[in-house]
Amino acid sequence: MQKLTNKEEEIMHILWKLEKAFVKDVMAEITEDQPHYNTLSTIIRNLEDKGYVSHHAYGNTHQYFPIISMEKYRKTFMNTAIEHYFNNSYKNMVSFFAEEEKISAEELREILAIIEKKK
């Protein structure tokens, strides 16, 4: 799975939300730094070339839809981040968030409870 640029990822989140959309529908969802229509169209076609999106053609108009689920992308993204930034260690990742005070002891207890239920 090819890595997405920040803008491509933003567009994918819109497509996951809308499930299927024409370029103008995606454009309507972008509230900040709205690209030119042709630029957005190119970004979506790039997503299609990378295998994230496909389309149905209606004459000259295309309705795009994601072919990679958000869950599959999230799993790949997280595995890559853990591999590159946390030495392939979930313990290192959780420790990082604890040290940065991004996760509380209560949240860690909830995670432990989830893990215990799975055993």
N, C-alpha and C positions, 0 to 999 in steps of 0.2 A: 504494500500500500504506500503510494507516494505521499510525502509530507505536504501539508497544505500551508499556504501563506496565511497570515492573519486575516486578510480580506477574504480569501477563499473560505476560511473557517467561519467567518461571520456570515457569509452567504449560505453556507451549508446549514448553519443553525436556523436561518430563515426558511430554507427549503424543508428541513425536518419539521419545523413548526407548521408550515403551510401544506406539506405533503405533496402538492403539485402546484405549479405556478408558472405563469408567463413572466417574462422579464419585467414588465410593468408592475406586476404584483410584488415581485421581489423589491423593486425600486421603492414602492409605497411603504415598505417595512423599514427602510433605512432612514433613520432620523438624523444622524450626524454624518458629516463628510460624504454626502450623497455623490456617487460617481456619475459621470455622464452615461447616458443610456447605452451607447456603444461600448464603453469601457466595461459596464456591468455585463453586457451580453458576451463580451470576450472572456470575462472571468468565469461565467457559467459554462461557456464552451470549453474552457481549460479544465473545469471540474469534470466535464464529460470525457475529455481526453484522458484524464487521470483515473477514470473509472468510478467516480463517485456519483455521477448523475447520468440520466438518460432522458430521452424526450419522446413525445408524440408530436408528429407534424400535422398541422392544420393549414394546408396551403403553404404560405411563406412564414407562418407563425409557428413557433415551437412552445409546447408546454413541457416544462422540465419537472423531473421528480428524482428524489434520491434513490440510489440503488445500494448504497451502503448505509446501514442503520447507525443511529447515533451511538447505540450500545457497542457495536463493533468498532467504530472509530474511537470511542472513549477507551475501550480495552487496549487497542493498539497504541494509542497516545500515552496512556498510563504506563504500559509495559515499557515503552521506549524511554519515557522520562525516568522511570525507576532504574532501568538499565544504565542510562547515561549519567544521571545525577546522584543516584543513591547506591551505586556499586551493586546493582541487582538485589538490593536488600530492602524488604518492606519494613523491617525494624528500623533501618536508617531513615527511611522516609517518615515513619511515625515519630521518631525521635526529633527529626528536623521540625515537624509541625508543633511538637510539644515545646521545644526550645524557643520557637518563635511565638509561643503562646497563641497558636492558631487552633489548638485542640485542648479541651479541658480534661481534667481527671474524670469527671462524670461521663464525658463522651467516650473516653477510653474504656471505662467500665461497661458502657453500653456495647462497645465493639467486642469486648471480651465475652459478654453475655451472648452475642450473636455467634461468636466462634464456638462457645461451649454448646449451644443448641445444635450446631451442625455435627458435633461429634457423636 
